[in-house]
Amino acid sequence: MFHGLRIVDFHTHFPYAMGRSSQERRGAKIIEQYADNLRAQWRREWDFSDPEPGPHDPHQLAIRWAQEVERYDLEYLVFVTGGGNDELASYIAPHQPKLIGFAHHHIEQPNAAEKLRHAVDVLGFRGLKIIGPHMTRPFESPDLEPVWEFCAERELPVLIHFGVLGGGGGVSHHPYMNPLTIHEVARRYPEIPFVIPHFGAGYWQELLHLAWACPNVYVDSSGSNQWVKWMPYPLDIESLFRKAFETMGPRRIIFGTDSSWFPRGFAYRYLQDQLRACMYCGMNEAQLQDVFADNAKRLLKLN
């Protein structure tokens, strides 16, 4: 289906309902309407259908996702979030090894390292997902060291969302949304593969600097990357891949889609656009295979 390439989607989200904090509820009507208008315009631009109204049976959703894996002949599909570690594990258990989960509990909560160990050793998860703009203290805080020590011990991939969060009307300012805020931890723990999704989501130069300084920093390509529209200089998906290729090489770029809701399911459009961009950048067959499957399989220890 993909010119003989194997495909691993390193970045998807199992659909689940998310509430809003009291701060987000303040003035929510105006912001929600603004965000809804932008999302509707985005779906028109990409020819995506509206999400199906809920609620949904999560076990049925897992079956549908397993069918998507078969339909598109994917090797593996990784859910980086899913409404809680135990919940996600129960949904995808019947569909392993094709469906893979990441721990996604807050690393500032009590016993976070123990919860991570449980997620890896008992639930079978293969990575950790963190959202930078949800942090309340620096990544190098002493009380977070047990988490980093465990990740280093297991060489566990840690995917951290930096940059703008939530699309138009979302979070655009936070002390820990810059990829460079993980610099000290990435230098201290070179055994940990840190994966920064969406090409840094607006912090492209900072991500390139971080990757130049730290050979254990990777980029994932997931999503529409519509943040390029709000940059002060022209960017497109081809230029992002080209600069990543020049700066990091083909073994530190990882394909993802940011897929989540139905009826869209697996965002095949993103795969088409990204594969074309990589070909335009002059990647050979081996380099394409690294980007679209083998780099992810190495980090996830799926070889």
CORZI-V274430 format. One record per residue. PHI is phi as a letter, one per 30 degrees, with the letter a starting at -180 (999 if undefined). PSI is psi as a letter, one per 40 degrees, with the letter a starting at -180 (none if undefined). OMEGA is omega as a letter, one per 20 degrees, with the letter a starting at -180 (999 if undefined). Layout:
# CORZI-V274430
PHI&PSI&OMEGA + PHI&PSI&OMEGA
This chain:
# CORZI-V274430
999&d&a + b&f&r + h&f&r + i&e&a + d&i&r + d&i&a + b&h&r + b&h&r + c&h&a + d&e&a + b&g&r + b&i&a + b&h&r + d&h&a + d&h&r + a&i&a + d&h&r + c&h&r + d&i&r + c&i&r + d&i&r + d&d&r + d&d&a + d&d&a + d&d&r + d&h&a + i&f&a + d&d&a + d&d&a + d&d&a + d&d&r + d&d&a + d&d&r + d&d&a + d&d&r + d&d&r + d&d&r + d&d&r + d&d&r + d&d&r + d&d&r + d&d&r + d&d&r + d&d&a + d&d&a + c&e&a + h&f&r + c&i&r + d&i&r + d&i&r + d&i&r + d&h&r + d&i&r + c&a&i + d&i&a + b&i&r + d&h&a + d&d&r + d&d&r + d&d&r + d&d&r + d&d&r + d&d&r + d&d&r + d&d&r + d&d&r + d&d&r + d&d&r + e&d&r + d&d&a + d&d&a + c&e&r + h&f&r + d&i&r + d&d&a + b&i&r + b&h&a + c&h&r + c&h&a + d&e&r + b&i&a + a&f&r + i&e&a + k&i&a + d&d&a + d&d&a + d&d&a + d&d&a + e&d&a + d&d&a + d&d&a + c&e&a + e&d&a + d&e&a + c&e&r + d&i&j + c&e&a + d&d&r + c&h&a + b&i&a + c&i&r + c&i&r + d&i&a + b&f&r + d&i&a + d&h&a + d&e&r + c&e&a + d&i&a + e&i&r + h&f&a + d&d&a + d&d&r + d&d&r + d&d&r + d&d&r + d&d&r + d&d&a + d&d&a + d&d&a + d&d&a + c&d&a + d&e&r + i&e&r + d&i&a + b&e&r + a&i&a + b&h&r + c&h&r + b&i&r + c&h&a + e&d&a + d&e&r + c&e&a + d&i&r + c&e&r + b&i&a + d&i&r + d&d&a + d&e&r + e&h&a + e&d&a + d&e&r + c&e&a + e&d&r + e&d&r + d&d&a + d&d&r + d&d&r + d&d&r + d&d&r + d&d&r + e&d&a + c&e&a + h&f&a + d&h&r + d&h&r + c&h&r + c&h&a + b&h&r + d&h&r + c&i&r + i&a&a + e&i&a + b&h&r + j&e&r + i&a&a + e&h&a + i&e&a + d&a&a + d&h&r + b&e&r + b&h&r + a&i&a + d&d&a + b&f&r + c&e&r + c&h&r + e&d&a + d&e&r + d&e&r + c&e&a + e&d&a + d&d&r + d&d&r + d&d&r + d&d&a + d&d&a + b&g&a + d&e&r + d&e&a + d&h&r + d&h&r + c&h&a + c&h&a + c&h&a + d&i&r + h&f&a + h&f&r + i&e&r + h&f&r + j&e&r + c&f&a + d&d&r + d&d&r + d&d&r + d&d&r + d&d&r + d&d&r + d&d&a + d&d&r + d&d&a + d&d&a + b&h&a + d&e&r + c&e&r + c&h&a + c&i&r + b&h&r + c&i&a + c&e&a + d&i&r + j&a&r + d&e&a + h&f&a + d&e&r + e&d&a + d&d&a + d&d&a + c&e&r + c&i&a + d&e&r + b&i&a + d&h&r + b&i&r + b&i&a + d&d&r + d&d&a + d&d&r + d&d&r + d&d&a + d&d&a + d&d&r + d&d&r + d&d&a + d&d&a + d&d&a + c&d&a + i&i&a + d&e&a + c&e&r + b&f&r + c&h&a + b&h&a + d&h&r + a&i&a + c&d&a + i&f&r + d&i&r + a&c&a + c&i&r + c&i&j + d&e&a + d&d&a + i&b&r + d&h&a + d&g&a + e&d&r + e&d&a + d&d&r + d&d&r + e&d&a + d&d&a + d&d&r + d&d&r + d&d&a + d&d&a + d&d&r + d&d&r + d&d&r + d&e&r + i&e&r + d&h&r + d&i&a + d&d&a + d&d&r + d&d&r + d&d&a + d&d&r + e&d&a + d&d&a + c&e&r + a&d&a + d&d&r + d&d&r + d&d&a + d&d&r + d&d&a + d&d&a + d&e&a + h&f&a + c&e&a + d&none&999
